[in-house]
Amino acid sequence: MHPNKNPRRSLQYGLLAPVLALACTAALAQRQPEVRAEQVASGLQNPWAVAFLPEGRFLVTEKAGRMRVVGADGKLGAPLAGLPAIAAGGQGGLLDVVTDSGFAGNRTVYFCFSEPEVGGSANSTAVARAQLSADGARLEGTKVIFSQRPKVTSSAHFGCRIVEARDGTLFVTLGDRFGRKDDAQKLDNHLGKVVRIQKDGMVPRDNPFVSRAGALPEIWSYGHRNGQGAALAPDGRFWMHEHGPQGGDEINVPQAGKNHGWPVITYGENYGGGRIGDGLTAKEGMAQPLHYWVPSIAPSGMVFLTSDRYGAAWKGNLFVGSLKFGYLDRIELKDGKVVAEHKLLEEGRARIRDVRQGPDGWLYVLTDEADGKLLRLRPR
């Protein structure tokens, strides 16, 4: 027998081995997996949003005013015909796109864009509905189902993300158009609001301001600045994030009729310094953000991971892209609160515009570059 080998100790280890193995397995399951960005497609000009089509294909918008199908092999299709006139410039252009929950049967997509004023220089965010043709070459029956009022001469703060709720209604985030921030507190306009509409653009009867005189009935919540990320949580609640000014980007969970405070309360300041308004961060009757960032990360894109692809540690986490710092923020939540953040894809330092979970359970990311890329996150 080896002089250092103790039979009794070996027996004890043998009895403990299954317990230790289970403990190690649990620890590994909770460890953050290492991921790499696998390129799916490149050559996209400032892509803004990605949606998923059958057979592993993708539907991608480019801010300049193009929508195209990307094949499972990464090949870019020609720009689709059938888009409306788009006021592309500054932060405006062709923005979000989502497929209908019944896409397999109706081939319906919804998209938002900067809608130009007929015969004028003003514009606003609009939402359109269309059917993708069977050959994937064009949009058919395109119809604008919502137009933000009023139209404003501005190239900034359009929003815009679209989320289909479990009841089939659509939530749409709308920016304050930058120079009209005070209108975010008024209910006679759509600036700085979340609106909730039916799929045909009609107003749901249970919207909070349907019966209030002087209020636009599409409004769901108000006091927002510029929401460029939104998602349904696993429990079905609508979440969004929005750009603050200099500091004060926020995550919010808008509820019917809630006032989120902009520009009366904010954790940010004017560009170049100096308080906004009275410099308040809280006021009675105005909702506090669930989370905020100082300094700003310039968030864009938002998704909850519901798949098991990355192990137990990531399931249920929130993922948000950063335009300013060029990383993907993995956000751990507990009891509806942010408890930890982890920076992913920092080595690329590319502006991340959108993040979605695909039907295959993997996370997909769009980079906002002249040579924009569609990336898939895979374990190393």
Backbone torsions as a table, in degrees:
resi	resn	phi	psi	omega
1	MET	NA	141.2	176.7
2	HIS	-63.4	135.0	-175.1
3	PRO	-59.4	-22.7	-178.5
4	ASN	-98.2	4.5	-176.3
5	LYS	-97.5	122.1	-179.0
6	ASN	-108.5	116.3	-177.2
7	PRO	-57.6	-41.6	-177.9
8	ARG	-64.4	-42.0	179.9
9	ARG	-64.4	-39.3	179.1
10	SER	-63.3	-39.8	178.4
11	LEU	-63.6	-42.8	179.9
12	GLN	-62.6	-41.9	179.4
13	TYR	-63.5	-38.7	179.3
14	GLY	-62.0	-38.9	178.6
15	LEU	-69.7	-32.9	-177.7
16	LEU	-84.4	-16.3	-172.9
17	ALA	-54.6	-46.4	179.8
18	PRO	-61.0	-38.4	179.9
19	VAL	-65.4	-44.8	179.6
20	LEU	-64.5	-37.9	179.6
21	ALA	-63.6	-42.2	178.0
22	LEU	-64.1	-40.8	179.8
23	ALA	-63.8	-42.7	179.3
24	CYS	-65.5	-40.0	178.7
25	THR	-62.1	-43.3	179.1
26	ALA	-63.6	-40.4	179.6
27	ALA	-64.6	-41.8	179.5
28	LEU	-65.9	-35.1	179.8
29	ALA	-64.2	-30.9	-178.6
30	GLN	-88.2	-11.8	-178.3
31	ARG	-71.2	140.9	178.1
32	GLN	-63.5	122.5	179.6
33	PRO	-72.0	149.5	173.9
34	GLU	-85.9	133.6	-176.9
35	VAL	-125.1	157.8	174.6
36	ARG	-128.0	154.6	178.5
37	ALA	-93.0	113.0	178.8
38	GLU	-95.5	122.9	-177.6
39	GLN	-73.6	125.6	175.7
40	VAL	-95.3	-43.3	-179.0
41	ALA	-152.8	155.7	175.5
42	SER	-138.6	179.8	178.6
43	GLY	82.3	13.1	176.8
44	LEU	-88.4	132.5	-177.8
45	GLN	-90.8	106.8	179.8
46	ASN	45.3	60.0	178.3
47	PRO	-63.7	147.0	-174.7
48	TRP	-114.8	-34.0	-176.7
49	ALA	-153.6	152.8	177.0
50	VAL	-130.5	136.8	173.1
51	ALA	-125.5	166.9	-171.3
52	PHE	-113.5	135.5	-179.6
53	LEU	-114.9	164.5	177.3
54	PRO	-60.2	162.7	175.2
55	GLU	63.2	30.1	175.1
56	GLY	73.5	15.0	179.8
57	ARG	-91.6	168.6	-176.5
58	PHE	-132.7	152.7	173.2
59	LEU	-116.1	120.1	-173.1
60	VAL	-125.1	136.8	172.8
61	THR	-99.8	145.6	172.6
62	GLU	-116.4	133.5	-171.2
63	LYS	-56.5	-31.1	-178.2
64	ALA	-64.0	-12.8	176.1
65	GLY	118.1	28.7	178.7
66	ARG	-123.7	144.7	171.7
67	MET	-126.2	135.8	-178.6
68	ARG	-145.3	155.4	173.9
69	VAL	-88.5	133.7	174.9
70	VAL	-110.0	126.5	-178.0
71	GLY	-72.1	164.2	177.3
72	ALA	-60.7	-23.0	178.4
73	ASP	-88.3	3.3	178.9
74	GLY	88.0	-1.1	-179.7
75	LYS	-71.9	132.8	-179.9
76	LEU	-84.8	127.4	174.0
77	GLY	-78.9	165.5	177.2
78	ALA	-66.6	153.2	177.1
79	PRO	-55.8	137.6	-178.5
80	LEU	-71.0	141.6	170.5
81	ALA	-81.8	161.1	173.5
82	GLY	100.9	6.1	177.0
83	LEU	-80.4	151.2	175.8
84	PRO	-76.9	176.4	174.5
85	ALA	-63.8	137.0	-175.1
86	ILE	-128.4	132.8	177.1
87	ALA	-90.3	83.9	-178.0
88	ALA	-86.1	130.8	179.2
89	GLY	158.4	144.7	-176.2
90	GLY	61.7	-127.9	177.7
91	GLN	-88.1	-2.9	-176.5
92	GLY	-90.5	163.1	178.8
93	GLY	150.0	-150.4	174.9
94	LEU	-86.8	123.3	-168.7
95	LEU	-112.0	-114.4	-170.8
96	ASP	-76.5	157.1	171.9
97	VAL	-145.9	137.6	175.4
98	VAL	-138.7	151.7	173.5
99	THR	-94.2	147.7	177.6
100	ASP	-64.9	150.0	178.6
101	SER	-61.1	-23.0	177.6
102	GLY	-103.9	29.4	-174.0
103	PHE	-56.4	-36.3	-177.6
104	ALA	-57.3	-29.6	-179.2
105	GLY	-101.7	-27.8	-174.0
106	ASN	-117.4	-9.2	177.9
107	ARG	55.4	29.0	-176.2
108	THR	-87.6	137.5	173.8
109	VAL	-127.3	153.4	173.9
110	TYR	-122.0	139.1	178.2
111	PHE	-145.1	154.8	177.4
112	CYS	-120.8	154.8	-171.7
113	PHE	-160.0	166.7	175.5
114	SER	-83.8	112.7	-174.6
115	GLU	-94.6	120.7	-179.6
116	PRO	-75.1	150.6	173.4
117	GLU	-73.4	135.0	178.7
118	VAL	-70.0	118.8	178.4
119	GLY	75.1	11.8	-179.1
120	GLY	-139.8	-175.0	-177.2
121	SER	-104.8	-4.3	-178.1
122	ALA	-81.0	168.3	179.4
123	ASN	-156.7	170.8	176.7
124	SER	-159.2	167.9	176.4
125	THR	-78.8	136.0	178.4
126	ALA	-133.4	157.5	177.6
127	VAL	-120.8	133.2	178.3
128	ALA	-123.9	156.5	176.3
129	ARG	-121.0	143.2	178.2
130	ALA	-156.5	169.4	173.8
131	GLN	-111.8	132.7	175.4
132	LEU	-77.3	126.9	-178.4
133	SER	-61.3	157.6	-176.4
134	ALA	-60.6	-31.3	179.7
135	ASP	-89.0	1.8	176.9
136	GLY	67.3	24.6	-175.7
137	ALA	-103.8	-14.4	-174.3
138	ARG	-159.4	164.3	172.0
139	LEU	-99.9	135.8	-177.5
140	GLU	-118.0	146.6	177.5
141	GLY	63.1	32.2	-177.6
142	THR	-61.0	129.4	-178.5
143	LYS	-143.1	128.9	174.6
144	VAL	-74.2	122.8	-177.7
145	ILE	-106.3	-10.0	176.9
146	PHE	-156.0	136.1	174.0
147	SER	-129.9	126.1	178.0
148	GLN	-63.3	136.8	176.5
149	ARG	-120.4	140.1	-3.1
150	PRO	-86.0	167.9	169.2
151	LYS	-76.2	145.1	-172.8
152	VAL	-132.9	144.6	174.1
153	THR	-82.7	93.4	-175.8
154	SER	-160.7	152.1	175.6
155	SER	-115.5	22.0	-174.2
156	ALA	-133.4	158.8	170.7
157	HIS	55.8	61.3	175.7
158	PHE	-88.1	-15.1	-162.6
159	GLY	86.1	-141.6	14.4
160	CYS	-153.8	128.2	174.0
161	ARG	-121.7	147.8	-179.4
162	ILE	-118.0	133.1	177.7
163	VAL	-133.7	127.6	174.6
164	GLU	-86.0	123.2	178.0
165	ALA	-79.3	168.4	-178.4
166	ARG	-64.4	-24.7	179.0
167	ASP	-86.6	4.5	177.1
168	GLY	89.4	-4.2	175.5
169	THR	-79.2	165.1	-179.3
170	LEU	-114.5	126.9	169.4
171	PHE	-92.6	138.8	179.5
172	VAL	-134.4	127.6	178.1
173	THR	-91.7	134.9	-175.1
174	LEU	-127.8	130.7	-179.5
175	GLY	-76.7	167.1	-178.4
176	ASP	-88.5	2.3	177.9
177	ARG	66.6	18.7	171.6
178	PHE	71.0	-63.7	-176.5
179	GLY	-82.2	-0.8	-177.1
180	ARG	-119.6	36.1	-172.6
181	LYS	-59.9	-33.9	-178.5
182	ASP	-64.7	-23.5	178.4
183	ASP	-69.4	-15.6	178.1
184	ALA	-63.2	-20.1	179.1
185	GLN	-94.3	-1.2	-177.8
186	LYS	-107.6	143.4	-175.0
187	LEU	-96.7	4.1	-179.6
188	ASP	-93.3	12.8	-179.9
189	ASN	-149.6	171.4	-179.4
190	HIS	-103.2	10.9	-175.8
191	LEU	-79.2	129.0	-179.5
192	GLY	67.7	42.9	-175.7
193	LYS	-129.6	163.0	158.9
194	VAL	-106.7	129.5	175.9
195	VAL	-112.2	156.2	179.1
196	ARG	-129.9	122.7	-176.6
197	ILE	-133.3	162.7	171.0
198	GLN	-77.6	168.7	-177.7
199	LYS	-68.1	-15.1	175.1
200	ASP	-99.9	5.4	179.6
201	GLY	91.9	-7.4	178.7
202	MET	-70.2	162.2	-176.9
203	VAL	-90.8	126.7	174.4
204	PRO	-62.2	138.4	-175.5
205	ARG	-66.5	-20.9	-178.4
206	ASP	-98.4	14.1	172.4
207	ASN	-61.5	148.2	-168.9
208	PRO	-68.7	-24.0	-175.0
209	PHE	-114.0	18.7	-178.3
210	VAL	-57.0	-38.3	-174.4
211	SER	-101.5	5.0	-178.2
212	ARG	-90.4	124.4	179.3
213	ALA	-62.9	135.8	177.3
214	GLY	82.9	-2.9	179.8
215	ALA	-105.4	141.9	176.1
216	LEU	-76.4	128.8	-169.8
217	PRO	-70.5	-17.4	179.9
218	GLU	-73.3	-17.7	-172.4
219	ILE	-66.5	131.9	175.1
220	TRP	-102.8	-49.2	177.8
221	SER	-145.6	163.9	-175.0
222	TYR	-144.4	179.5	-175.6
223	GLY	77.3	32.2	178.0
224	HIS	-103.1	161.4	-179.1
225	ARG	-106.0	-63.8	-176.5
226	ASN	-160.7	86.7	-174.6
227	GLY	-82.8	115.9	179.0
228	GLN	-119.7	20.0	174.6
229	GLY	-152.8	137.5	180.0
230	ALA	-159.2	151.7	-178.2
231	ALA	-164.3	159.3	170.0
232	LEU	-90.4	131.0	174.7
233	ALA	-73.3	163.0	178.6
234	PRO	-55.8	-25.6	178.6
235	ASP	-88.2	4.2	176.2
236	GLY	93.1	-3.2	179.3
237	ARG	-78.6	150.4	178.9
238	PHE	-87.5	124.9	176.0
239	TRP	-117.1	154.6	174.8
240	MET	-150.4	163.3	166.7
241	HIS	-128.0	161.5	-177.9
242	GLU	-146.8	150.4	177.3
243	HIS	-70.7	129.6	168.2
244	GLY	-84.7	-174.8	175.2
245	PRO	-77.5	-112.0	172.8
246	GLN	-93.9	94.5	-169.1
247	GLY	90.0	162.4	174.3
248	GLY	85.8	23.6	168.0
249	ASP	-60.0	143.4	-171.5
250	GLU	-129.1	149.9	161.9
251	ILE	-105.9	129.9	-179.9
252	ASN	-131.8	157.3	174.4
253	VAL	-121.4	82.8	-174.6
254	PRO	-62.8	135.5	175.0
255	GLN	-121.1	164.2	-174.0
256	ALA	-54.8	121.0	175.1
257	GLY	80.2	2.1	-173.8
258	LYS	-76.8	141.3	176.4
259	ASN	-101.1	118.4	-177.5
260	HIS	-94.4	6.6	161.2
261	GLY	94.8	-24.3	-176.8
262	TRP	-65.2	136.0	-0.3
263	PRO	-99.9	19.9	-178.5
264	VAL	-72.1	-42.8	176.8
265	ILE	-122.8	141.9	179.4
266	THR	-166.6	150.6	174.2
267	TYR	-94.8	8.9	176.7
268	GLY	-106.8	-175.5	178.7
269	GLU	-140.7	172.8	178.5
270	ASN	-61.7	151.5	174.2
271	TYR	-60.8	128.6	-175.4
272	GLY	89.6	-3.7	178.5
273	GLY	104.4	163.4	179.8
274	GLY	102.0	142.3	-175.5
275	ARG	-71.8	155.0	175.0
276	ILE	-98.2	124.5	-177.2
277	GLY	59.2	-127.9	179.8
278	ASP	-86.7	3.9	178.5
279	GLY	71.4	28.0	-176.8
280	LEU	-84.1	145.7	171.6
281	THR	-110.2	-7.4	178.8
282	ALA	-153.1	148.3	175.6
283	LYS	-158.1	143.0	-178.8
284	GLU	-57.6	134.6	179.2
285	GLY	88.4	-2.3	179.6
286	MET	-117.7	133.5	-173.5
287	ALA	-75.1	140.2	172.0
288	GLN	-81.4	147.3	175.3
289	PRO	-66.6	151.4	174.0
290	LEU	-67.2	-32.2	-179.3
291	HIS	-158.5	150.2	174.5
292	TYR	-143.2	157.2	-178.9
293	TRP	-115.5	128.0	168.5
294	VAL	-135.0	115.6	3.0
295	PRO	-73.4	168.9	178.9
296	SER	-63.3	145.2	172.6
297	ILE	-103.7	-5.5	-175.1
298	ALA	56.4	70.4	-174.0
299	PRO	-74.2	146.3	173.8
300	SER	-154.5	137.1	-176.2
301	GLY	80.0	147.8	-175.5
302	MET	-165.4	133.6	176.8
303	VAL	-156.0	146.7	169.0
304	PHE	-93.9	132.3	176.8
305	LEU	-84.4	123.1	179.7
306	THR	-114.4	-6.4	-177.7
307	SER	-88.2	170.8	178.2
308	ASP	-100.2	10.8	-172.8
309	ARG	-58.9	-32.4	-173.3
310	TYR	-110.6	13.2	178.0
311	GLY	89.4	173.9	-173.1
312	ALA	-65.8	-29.4	-175.7
313	ALA	-66.0	-27.4	-176.7
314	TRP	-98.7	-21.9	-175.5
315	LYS	-62.8	130.2	-178.2
316	GLY	88.3	-7.2	177.5
317	ASN	-72.0	157.6	175.6
318	LEU	-101.3	138.1	180.0
319	PHE	-121.3	131.4	-176.7
320	VAL	-135.5	134.0	176.3
321	GLY	-83.7	150.1	175.1
322	SER	-114.8	119.5	175.1
323	LEU	-76.6	-38.9	-173.9
324	LYS	-69.9	-46.7	-173.9
325	PHE	-102.0	-9.3	174.9
326	GLY	69.4	48.0	174.2
327	TYR	-142.1	166.3	174.2
328	LEU	-102.6	124.8	-176.6
329	ASP	-94.4	114.8	173.3
330	ARG	-92.2	121.0	-171.5
331	ILE	-114.4	118.4	176.2
332	GLU	-85.3	138.7	-178.2
333	LEU	-123.9	146.0	172.8
334	LYS	-143.7	124.6	-178.2
335	ASP	53.6	38.8	176.9
336	GLY	75.8	13.8	-179.7
337	LYS	-122.5	149.4	176.5
338	VAL	-77.3	124.4	-179.3
339	VAL	-115.0	-17.4	179.0
340	ALA	-164.3	152.2	176.3
341	GLU	-131.3	143.4	-178.3
342	HIS	-133.9	129.1	-178.1
343	LYS	-89.2	124.4	178.8
344	LEU	-115.6	156.2	175.9
345	LEU	61.4	25.8	-179.4
346	GLU	-63.5	-29.2	-175.7
347	GLU	-64.2	-27.6	-179.7
348	GLY	-78.2	-32.4	-179.2
349	ARG	49.6	39.8	176.6
350	ALA	-100.7	144.9	176.7
351	ARG	-62.3	119.5	-179.0
352	ILE	-96.8	115.6	-175.5
353	ARG	-93.4	-37.5	-175.9
354	ASP	-144.2	150.3	173.8
355	VAL	-142.5	130.9	-178.9
356	ARG	-140.4	155.9	170.5
357	GLN	-96.0	127.2	180.0
358	GLY	-81.5	168.0	176.1
359	PRO	-58.9	-22.5	179.2
360	ASP	-84.9	-0.4	177.9
361	GLY	89.3	-9.7	178.5
362	TRP	-82.1	156.1	174.0
363	LEU	-88.5	137.9	178.2
364	TYR	-121.2	141.4	-175.3
365	VAL	-130.2	140.8	172.5
366	LEU	-109.4	135.2	175.5
367	THR	-101.8	134.3	-176.2
368	ASP	-90.3	84.2	-178.0
369	GLU	-139.3	164.1	175.7
370	ALA	-59.4	-35.4	171.4
371	ASP	-110.6	70.4	-175.3
372	GLY	-70.5	151.2	-176.2
373	LYS	-126.2	148.6	169.8
374	LEU	-102.8	121.2	-174.8
375	LEU	-118.3	148.5	174.8
376	ARG	-116.4	131.6	179.5
377	LEU	-87.6	122.2	-179.9
378	ARG	-123.6	150.5	172.1
379	PRO	-63.3	146.0	178.9
380	ARG	-71.8	NA	NA
